[in-house]
Amino acid sequence: MRRDEQVAEVNKVLVEIGADCVPQILVWNKIDIDRQGYSLDPGIERDEYGKISRVRLSAHSGSGVEYLRQALVESAVGLSNTSFAKAHGEFNSNELN
């Protein structure tokens, strides 16, 4: 099964269990395995708003794990700021989009 097919299957399950609105970071592991001459470098991909959308890494070699740490920290800080704003009446739901 290809990565995009796996992602689609996971997303279907998330919808089924009502977790499709939970913030996600897509992690592509095993980038060090050559797939028919196609390999990826470790790194972070961001969406058009600058939010991290995907991390590429190899857990086997450890290459790119620092990007996953960075993504988790950025995500936690963003969620923490949103929680603070909610608690102080400064929350705007459009900020999550």
N, CA, C and O atoms as a Tinker XYZ file with bonds, in Angstrom:
   388  protein
     1  N      0.849000   -1.183000    0.000000    73     2
     2  CA     0.000000    0.000000    0.000000    64     1     3
     3  C      0.892000    1.243000    0.000000    63     2     4     5
     4  O      1.856000    1.326000    0.762000    81     3
     5  N      0.567000    2.189000   -0.847000    73     3     6
     6  CA     1.323000    3.426000   -0.941000    64     5     7
     7  C      1.012000    4.351000    0.227000    63     6     8     9
     8  O     -0.023000    4.230000    0.883000    81     7
     9  N      1.939000    5.280000    0.470000    73     7    10
    10  CA     1.756000    6.204000    1.594000    64     9    11
    11  C      0.455000    6.971000    1.514000    63    10    12    13
    12  O     -0.246000    7.105000    2.516000    81    11
    13  N      0.120000    7.478000    0.332000    73    11    14
    14  CA    -1.102000    8.278000    0.216000    64    13    15
    15  C     -2.342000    7.424000    0.484000    63    14    16    17
    16  O     -3.334000    7.922000    1.015000    81    15
    17  N     -2.290000    6.146000    0.121000    73    15    18
    18  CA    -3.409000    5.247000    0.417000    64    17    19
    19  C     -3.499000    4.975000    1.918000    63    18    20    21
    20  O     -4.595000    4.904000    2.475000    81    19
    21  N     -2.335000    4.821000    2.574000    73    19    22
    22  CA    -2.322000    4.612000    4.018000    64    21    23
    23  C     -2.881000    5.829000    4.746000    63    22    24    25
    24  O     -3.655000    5.692000    5.694000    81    23
    25  N     -2.492000    7.003000    4.307000    73    23    26
    26  CA    -2.983000    8.241000    4.916000    64    25    27
    27  C     -4.501000    8.336000    4.760000    63    26    28    29
    28  O     -5.202000    8.708000    5.702000    81    27
    29  N     -5.001000    8.003000    3.585000    73    27    30
    30  CA    -6.445000    8.048000    3.342000    64    29    31
    31  C     -7.183000    7.073000    4.264000    63    30    32    33
    32  O     -8.250000    7.403000    4.783000    81    31
    33  N     -6.634000    5.897000    4.468000    73    31    34
    34  CA    -7.262000    4.915000    5.356000    64    33    35
    35  C     -7.267000    5.403000    6.801000    63    34    36    37
    36  O     -8.271000    5.265000    7.499000    81    35
    37  N     -6.166000    5.963000    7.245000    73    35    38
    38  CA    -6.094000    6.499000    8.611000    64    37    39
    39  C     -7.097000    7.632000    8.777000    63    38    40    41
    40  O     -7.791000    7.706000    9.791000    81    39
    41  N     -7.176000    8.513000    7.786000    73    39    42
    42  CA    -8.123000    9.627000    7.868000    64    41    43
    43  C     -9.565000    9.141000    7.931000    63    42    44    45
    44  O    -10.388000    9.747000    8.617000    81    43
    45  N     -9.884000    8.061000    7.231000    73    43    46
    46  CA   -11.236000    7.489000    7.313000    64    45    47
    47  C    -11.540000    7.029000    8.730000    63    46    48    49
    48  O    -12.630000    7.275000    9.247000    81    47
    49  N    -10.578000    6.362000    9.356000    73    47    50
    50  CA   -10.771000    5.887000   10.727000    64    49    51
    51  C    -10.931000    7.071000   11.674000    63    50    52    53
    52  O    -11.776000    7.036000   12.568000    81    51
    53  N    -10.131000    8.119000   11.487000    73    51    54
    54  CA   -10.248000    9.303000   12.341000    64    53    55
    55  C    -11.638000    9.918000   12.250000    63    54    56    57
    56  O    -12.188000   10.359000   13.260000    81    55
    57  N    -12.205000    9.950000   11.061000    73    55    58
    58  CA   -13.575000   10.457000   10.883000    64    57    59
    59  C    -14.550000    9.554000   11.622000    63    58    60    61
    60  O    -15.449000   10.039000   12.308000    81    59
    61  N    -14.379000    8.243000   11.485000    73    59    62
    62  CA   -15.287000    7.286000   12.124000    64    61    63
    63  C    -15.306000    7.428000   13.642000    63    62    64    65
    64  O    -16.351000    7.257000   14.270000    81    63
    65  N    -14.161000    7.738000   14.231000    73    63    66
    66  CA   -14.096000    7.832000   15.696000    64    65    67
    67  C    -14.237000    9.266000   16.194000    63    66    68    69
    68  O    -14.097000    9.531000   17.388000    81    67
    69  N    -14.515000   10.192000   15.274000    73    67    70
    70  CA   -14.737000   11.580000   15.664000    64    69    71
    71  C    -13.467000   12.329000   16.024000    63    70    72    73
    72  O    -13.518000   13.317000   16.757000    81    71
    73  N    -12.334000   11.875000   15.521000    73    71    74
    74  CA   -11.067000   12.518000   15.850000    64    73    75
    75  C    -10.468000   13.263000   14.658000    63    74    76    77
    76  O     -9.284000   13.599000   14.667000    81    75
    77  N    -11.267000   13.518000   13.651000    73    75    78
    78  CA   -10.753000   14.170000   12.451000    64    77    79
    79  C    -10.436000   15.645000   12.660000    63    78    80    81
    80  O     -9.771000   16.250000   11.819000    81    79
    81  N    -10.890000   16.237000   13.752000    73    79    82
    82  CA   -10.603000   17.649000   14.028000    64    81    83
    83  C     -9.401000   17.835000   14.957000    63    82    84    85
    84  O     -9.013000   18.963000   15.259000    81    83
    85  N     -8.823000   16.737000   15.401000    73    83    86
    86  CA    -7.655000   16.802000   16.269000    64    85    87
    87  C     -6.453000   17.221000   15.418000    63    86    88    89
    88  O     -6.246000   16.671000   14.336000    81    87
    89  N     -5.661000   18.185000   15.891000    73    87    90
    90  CA    -4.493000   18.605000   15.107000    64    89    91
    91  C     -3.584000   17.420000   14.800000    63    90    92    93
    92  O     -3.382000   16.545000   15.642000    81    91
    93  N     -3.042000   17.402000   13.589000    73    91    94
    94  CA    -2.205000   16.301000   13.153000    64    93    95
    95  C     -0.904000   16.804000   12.558000    63    94    96    97
    96  O     -0.836000   17.892000   11.987000    81    95
    97  N      0.116000   15.994000   12.705000    73    95    98
    98  CA     1.365000   16.179000   11.984000    64    97    99
    99  C      1.630000   14.852000   11.307000    63    98   100   101
   100  O      1.764000   13.824000   11.971000    81    99
   101  N      1.704000   14.872000   10.007000    73    99   102
   102  CA     1.970000   13.669000    9.242000    64   101   103
   103  C      3.471000   13.386000    9.313000    63   102   104   105
   104  O      4.286000   14.257000    9.011000    81   103
   105  N      3.830000   12.166000    9.714000    73   103   106
   106  CA     5.233000   11.778000    9.820000    64   105   107
   107  C      5.503000   10.672000    8.810000    63   106   108   109
   108  O      4.886000    9.607000    8.849000    81   107
   109  N      6.437000   10.946000    7.908000    73   107   110
   110  CA     6.867000    9.938000    6.951000    64   109   111
   111  C      8.169000    9.350000    7.458000    63   110   112   113
   112  O      9.196000   10.028000    7.492000    81   111
   113  N      8.122000    8.094000    7.849000    73   111   114
   114  CA     9.282000    7.371000    8.333000    64   113   115
   115  C      9.862000    6.549000    7.180000    63   114   116   117
   116  O      9.265000    6.453000    6.108000    81   115
   117  N     11.005000    5.975000    7.413000    73   115   118
   118  CA    11.680000    5.079000    6.464000    64   117   119
   119  C     12.063000    5.787000    5.168000    63   118   120   121
   120  O     12.033000    5.188000    4.093000    81   119
   121  N     12.422000    7.063000    5.275000    73   119   122
   122  CA    12.823000    7.787000    4.071000    64   121   123
   123  C     14.169000    7.295000    3.550000    63   122   124   125
   124  O     14.549000    7.608000    2.421000    81   123
   125  N     14.898000    6.521000    4.372000    73   123   126
   126  CA    16.198000    6.000000    3.959000    64   125   127
   127  C     16.079000    4.749000    3.088000    63   126   128   129
   128  O     17.083000    4.274000    2.557000    81   127
   129  N     14.887000    4.219000    2.937000    73   127   130
   130  CA    14.681000    3.041000    2.103000    64   129   131
   131  C     14.407000    3.502000    0.674000    63   130   132   133
   132  O     13.454000    4.235000    0.411000    81   131
   133  N     15.256000    3.059000   -0.231000    73   131   134
   134  CA    15.124000    3.432000   -1.633000    64   133   135
   135  C     13.898000    2.762000   -2.225000    63   134   136   137
   136  O     13.801000    1.534000   -2.237000    81   135
   137  N     12.979000    3.547000   -2.706000    73   135   138
   138  CA    11.765000    3.028000   -3.324000    64   137   139
   139  C     11.827000    3.316000   -4.825000    63   138   140   141
   140  O     11.384000    4.364000   -5.297000    81   139
   141  N     12.384000    2.365000   -5.550000    73   139   142
   142  CA    12.483000    2.458000   -7.007000    64   141   143
   143  C     13.191000    3.741000   -7.450000    63   142   144   145
   144  O     12.720000    4.458000   -8.332000    81   143
   145  N     14.312000    4.005000   -6.826000    73   143   146
   146  CA    15.101000    5.163000   -7.201000    64   145   147
   147  C     14.589000    6.481000   -6.655000    63   146   148   149
   148  O     15.114000    7.539000   -7.002000    81   147
   149  N     13.577000    6.435000   -5.811000    73   147   150
   150  CA    12.980000    7.647000   -5.263000    64   149   151
   151  C     13.254000    7.700000   -3.770000    63   150   152   153
   152  O     12.770000    6.849000   -3.024000    81   151
   153  N     14.015000    8.673000   -3.326000    73   151   154
   154  CA    14.277000    8.821000   -1.904000    64   153   155
   155  C     13.971000   10.254000   -1.493000    63   154   156   157
   156  O     13.905000   11.158000   -2.326000    81   155
   157  N     13.790000   10.435000   -0.213000    73   155   158
   158  CA    13.457000   11.749000    0.329000    64   157   159
   159  C     14.519000   12.168000    1.332000    63   158   160   161
   160  O     15.108000   11.331000    2.016000    81   159
   161  N     14.752000   13.454000    1.411000    73   159   162
   162  CA    15.646000   13.992000    2.429000    64   161   163
   163  C     14.837000   14.258000    3.686000    63   162   164   165
   164  O     13.644000   14.555000    3.606000    81   163
   165  N     15.479000   14.155000    4.854000    73   163   166
   166  CA    14.762000   14.513000    6.080000    64   165   167
   167  C     14.402000   15.995000    6.054000    63   166   168   169
   168  O     15.117000   16.811000    5.472000    81   167
   169  N     13.292000   16.325000    6.687000    73   167   170
   170  CA    12.909000   17.731000    6.726000    64   169   171
   171  C     11.479000   17.945000    7.153000    63   170   172   173
   172  O     10.766000   17.013000    7.525000    81   171
   173  N     11.083000   19.192000    7.089000    73   171   174
   174  CA     9.743000   19.629000    7.479000    64   173   175
   175  C      9.075000   20.264000    6.274000    63   174   176   177
   176  O      9.701000   21.021000    5.533000    81   175
   177  N      7.813000   19.955000    6.081000    73   175   178
   178  CA     7.009000   20.631000    5.067000    64   177   179
   179  C      5.948000   21.448000    5.788000    63   178   180   181
   180  O      5.370000   20.999000    6.778000    81   179
   181  N      5.699000   22.638000    5.288000    73   179   182
   182  CA     4.708000   23.533000    5.891000    64   181   183
   183  C      3.591000   23.814000    4.896000    63   182   184   185
   184  O      3.782000   23.769000    3.681000    81   183
   185  N      2.411000   24.108000    5.454000    73   183   186
   186  CA     1.287000   24.464000    4.590000    64   185   187
   187  C      1.390000   25.946000    4.215000    63   186   188   189
   188  O      2.353000   26.625000    4.572000    81   187
   189  N      0.394000   26.425000    3.498000    73   187   190
   190  CA     0.420000   27.815000    3.027000    64   189   191
   191  C      0.356000   28.838000    4.153000    63   190   192   193
   192  O      0.605000   30.021000    3.920000    81   191
   193  N      0.026000   28.406000    5.374000    73   191   194
   194  CA    -0.044000   29.307000    6.527000    64   193   195
   195  C      1.200000   29.217000    7.407000    63   194   196   197
   196  O      1.295000   29.892000    8.432000    81   195
   197  N      2.153000   28.377000    6.996000    73   195   198
   198  CA     3.383000   28.227000    7.763000    64   197   199
   199  C      3.324000   27.176000    8.851000    63   198   200   201
   200  O      4.299000   26.977000    9.577000    81   199
   201  N      2.185000   26.497000    8.973000    73   199   202
   202  CA     2.061000   25.431000    9.967000    64   201   203
   203  C      2.718000   24.163000    9.442000    63   202   204   205
   204  O      2.633000   23.856000    8.253000    81   203
   205  N      3.370000   23.430000   10.333000    73   203   206
   206  CA     4.006000   22.183000    9.930000    64   205   207
   207  C      2.927000   21.182000    9.544000    63   206   208   209
   208  O      1.996000   20.926000   10.308000    81   207
   209  N      3.063000   20.631000    8.370000    73   207   210
   210  CA     2.089000   19.652000    7.895000    64   209   211
   211  C      2.686000   18.254000    7.771000    63   210   212   213
   212  O      1.961000   17.263000    7.859000    81   211
   213  N      3.993000   18.166000    7.567000    73   211   214
   214  CA     4.608000   16.848000    7.376000    64   213   215
   215  C      6.062000   16.893000    7.829000    63   214   216   217
   216  O      6.767000   17.881000    7.628000    81   215
   217  N      6.489000   15.793000    8.446000    73   215   218
   218  CA     7.887000   15.622000    8.825000    64   217   219
   219  C      8.390000   14.358000    8.150000    63   218   220   221
   220  O      7.726000   13.321000    8.174000    81   219
   221  N      9.573000   14.453000    7.545000    73   219   222
   222  CA    10.199000   13.291000    6.909000    64   221   223
   223  C     11.413000   12.891000    7.736000    63   222   224   225
   224  O     12.256000   13.728000    8.060000    81   223
   225  N     11.499000   11.588000    8.080000    73   223   226
   226  CA    12.597000   11.126000    8.921000    64   225   227
   227  C     12.884000    9.646000    8.706000    63   226   228   229
   228  O     12.141000    8.939000    8.025000    81   227
   229  N     13.974000    9.205000    9.302000    73   227   230
   230  CA    14.312000    7.787000    9.374000    64   229   231
   231  C     14.542000    7.456000   10.837000    63   230   232   233
   232  O     15.535000    7.889000   11.423000    81   231
   233  N     13.653000    6.706000   11.422000    73   231   234
   234  CA    13.826000    6.307000   12.816000    64   233   235
   235  C     15.030000    5.375000   12.955000    63   234   236   237
   236  O     15.697000    5.358000   13.989000    81   235
   237  N     15.295000    4.606000   11.910000    73   235   238
   238  CA    16.402000    3.644000   11.944000    64   237   239
   239  C     17.746000    4.357000   12.104000    63   238   240   241
   240  O     18.542000    4.000000   12.972000    81   239
   241  N     17.991000    5.355000   11.273000    73   239   242
   242  CA    19.270000    6.067000   11.326000    64   241   243
   243  C     19.228000    7.268000   12.274000    63   242   244   245
   244  O     20.270000    7.773000   12.692000    81   243
   245  N     18.025000    7.717000   12.607000    73   243   246
   246  CA    17.879000    8.905000   13.437000    64   245   247
   247  C     17.865000   10.190000   12.634000    63   246   248   249
   248  O     17.680000   11.273000   13.190000    81   247
   249  N     18.059000   10.077000   11.333000    73   247   250
   250  CA    18.080000   11.251000   10.474000    64   249   251
   251  C     16.698000   11.899000   10.428000    63   250   252   253
   252  O     15.714000   11.248000   10.077000    81   251
   253  N     16.629000   13.167000   10.780000    73   251   254
   254  CA    15.369000   13.900000   10.741000    64   253   255
   255  C     14.576000   13.886000   12.039000    63   254   256   257
   256  O     13.546000   14.553000   12.143000    81   255
   257  N     15.044000   13.135000   13.028000    73   255   258
   258  CA    14.307000   13.075000   14.300000    64   257   259
   259  C     14.248000   14.456000   14.948000    63   258   260   261
   260  O     13.283000   14.787000   15.636000    81   259
   261  N     15.291000   15.257000   14.722000    73   259   262
   262  CA    15.288000   16.615000   15.275000    64   261   263
   263  C     14.137000   17.439000   14.706000    63   262   264   265
   264  O     13.611000   18.323000   15.383000    81   263
   265  N     13.743000   17.154000   13.464000    73   263   266
   266  CA    12.610000   17.862000   12.870000    64   265   267
   267  C     11.292000   17.465000   13.540000    63   266   268   269
   268  O     10.394000   18.289000   13.709000    81   267
   269  N     11.197000   16.205000   13.913000    73   267   270
   270  CA     9.999000   15.761000   14.633000    64   269   271
   271  C      9.923000   16.455000   15.989000    63   270   272   273
   272  O      8.852000   16.903000   16.397000    81   271
   273  N     11.040000   16.544000   16.682000    73   271   274
   274  CA    11.066000   17.267000   17.969000    64   273   275
   275  C     10.615000   18.718000   17.779000    63   274   276   277
   276  O      9.804000   19.233000   18.549000    81   275
   277  N     11.149000   19.362000   16.750000    73   275   278
   278  CA    10.780000   20.752000   16.457000    64   277   279
   279  C      9.284000   20.861000   16.190000    63   278   280   281
   280  O      8.624000   21.775000   16.686000    81   279
   281  N      8.751000   19.930000   15.406000    73   279   282
   282  CA     7.326000   19.959000   15.070000    64   281   283
   283  C      6.468000   19.785000   16.319000    63   282   284   285
   284  O      5.455000   20.466000   16.475000    81   283
   285  N      6.863000   18.886000   17.201000    73   283   286
   286  CA     6.098000   18.659000   18.429000    64   285   287
   287  C      6.127000   19.882000   19.334000    63   286   288   289
   288  O      5.115000   20.245000   19.934000    81   287
   289  N      7.285000   20.510000   19.427000    73   287   290
   290  CA     7.394000   21.721000   20.259000    64   289   291
   291  C      6.528000   22.834000   19.676000    63   290   292   293
   292  O      5.772000   23.474000   20.406000    81   291
   293  N      6.632000   23.070000   18.367000    73   291   294
   294  CA     5.817000   24.113000   17.738000    64   293   295
   295  C      4.334000   23.838000   17.917000    63   294   296   297
   296  O      3.554000   24.750000   18.189000    81   295
   297  N      3.950000   22.589000   17.765000    73   295   298
   298  CA     2.547000   22.220000   17.925000    64   297   299
   299  C      2.086000   22.438000   19.360000    63   298   300   301
   300  O      1.000000   22.970000   19.592000    81   299
   301  N      2.901000   22.032000   20.317000    73   299   302
   302  CA     2.542000   22.190000   21.731000    64   301   303
   303  C      2.443000   23.658000   22.111000    63   302   304   305
   304  O      1.536000   24.048000   22.847000    81   303
   305  N      3.355000   24.465000   21.625000    73   303   306
   306  CA     3.321000   25.902000   21.921000    64   305   307
   307  C      2.071000   26.521000   21.304000    63   306   308   309
   308  O      1.408000   27.338000   21.942000    81   307
   309  N      1.747000   26.144000   20.083000    73   307   310
   310  CA     0.549000   26.667000   19.424000    64   309   311
   311  C     -0.711000   26.281000   20.164000    63   310   312   313
   312  O     -1.604000   27.109000   20.339000    81   311
   313  N     -0.801000   25.030000   20.605000    73   311   314
   314  CA    -1.972000   24.587000   21.359000    64   313   315
   315  C     -2.033000   25.267000   22.711000    63   314   316   317
   316  O     -3.111000   25.617000   23.192000    81   315
   317  N     -0.872000   25.455000   23.325000    73   315   318
   318  CA    -0.821000   26.126000   24.621000    64   317   319
   319  C     -1.304000   27.566000   24.487000    63   318   320   321
   320  O     -2.064000   28.045000   25.328000    81   319
   321  N     -0.871000   28.256000   23.440000    73   319   322
   322  CA    -1.310000   29.639000   23.226000    64   321   323
   323  C     -2.814000   29.697000   22.980000    63   322   324   325
   324  O     -3.483000   30.616000   23.452000    81   323
   325  N     -3.353000   28.717000   22.242000    73   323   326
   326  CA    -4.785000   28.673000   21.983000    64   325   327
   327  C     -5.545000   28.438000   23.281000    63   326   328   329
   328  O     -6.572000   29.072000   23.523000    81   327
   329  N     -5.045000   27.527000   24.119000    73   327   330
   330  CA    -5.695000   27.245000   25.407000    64   329   331
   331  C     -5.673000   28.473000   26.297000    63   330   332   333
   332  O     -6.662000   28.767000   26.970000    81   331
   333  N     -4.551000   29.202000   26.313000    73   331   334
   334  CA    -4.446000   30.423000   27.103000    64   333   335
   335  C     -5.466000   31.443000   26.624000    63   334   336   337
   336  O     -6.152000   32.075000   27.426000    81   335
   337  N     -5.559000   31.596000   25.307000    73   335   338
   338  CA    -6.500000   32.573000   24.747000    64   337   339
   339  C     -7.934000   32.188000   25.092000    63   338   340   341
   340  O     -8.742000   33.057000   25.421000    81   339
   341  N     -8.260000   30.904000   25.023000    73   339   342
   342  CA    -9.607000   30.452000   25.378000    64   341   343
   343  C     -9.909000   30.781000   26.833000    63   342   344   345
   344  O    -10.994000   31.263000   27.158000    81   343
   345  N     -8.943000   30.516000   27.702000    73   343   346
   346  CA    -9.143000   30.740000   29.137000    64   345   347
   347  C     -9.317000   32.210000   29.472000    63   346   348   349
   348  O     -9.922000   32.544000   30.491000    81   347
   349  N     -8.793000   33.096000   28.628000    73   347   350
   350  CA    -8.862000   34.526000   28.898000    64   349   351
   351  C     -9.796000   35.264000   27.951000    63   350   352   353
   352  O     -9.724000   36.486000   27.816000    81   351
   353  N    -10.677000   34.508000   27.295000    73   351   354
   354  CA   -11.677000   35.126000   26.438000    64   353   355
   355  C    -11.131000   35.778000   25.189000    63   354   356   357
   356  O    -11.790000   36.626000   24.588000    81   355
   357  N     -9.922000   35.386000   24.790000    73   355   358
   358  CA    -9.295000   35.992000   23.624000    64   357   359
   359  C     -9.257000   35.032000   22.442000    63   358   360   361
   360  O     -8.507000   35.253000   21.491000    81   359
   361  N    -10.036000   33.998000   22.489000    73   359   362
   362  CA    -9.972000   32.952000   21.466000    64   361   363
   363  C    -10.843000   33.289000   20.274000    63   362   364   365
   364  O    -11.992000   33.704000   20.421000    81   363
   365  N    -10.281000   33.106000   19.094000    73   363   366
   366  CA   -11.002000   33.284000   17.850000    64   365   367
   367  C    -10.885000   31.971000   17.096000    63   366   368   369
   368  O     -9.779000   31.577000   16.726000    81   367
   369  N    -11.999000   31.281000   16.857000    73   367   370
   370  CA   -11.964000   29.956000   16.219000    64   369   371
   371  C    -11.349000   29.995000   14.837000    63   370   372   373
   372  O    -10.887000   28.965000   14.346000    81   371
   373  N    -11.328000   31.151000   14.194000    73   371   374
   374  CA   -10.707000   31.261000   12.871000    64   373   375
   375  C     -9.193000   31.076000   12.937000    63   374   376   377
   376  O     -8.564000   30.787000   11.919000    81   375
   377  N     -8.599000   31.239000   14.123000    73   375   378
   378  CA    -7.169000   31.055000   14.278000    64   377   379
   379  C     -6.744000   29.617000   14.061000    63   378   380   381
   380  O     -5.579000   29.363000   13.757000    81   379
   381  N     -7.657000   28.666000   14.209000    73   379   382
   382  CA    -7.310000   27.266000   14.055000    64   381   383
   383  C     -7.312000   26.835000   12.602000    63   382   384   385
   384  O     -6.789000   25.768000   12.280000    81   383
   385  N     -7.874000   27.618000   11.737000    73   383   386
   386  CA    -7.959000   27.237000   10.327000    64   385   387
   387  C     -6.728000   27.646000    9.563000    63   386   388
   388  O     -6.638000   27.400000    8.360000    81   387
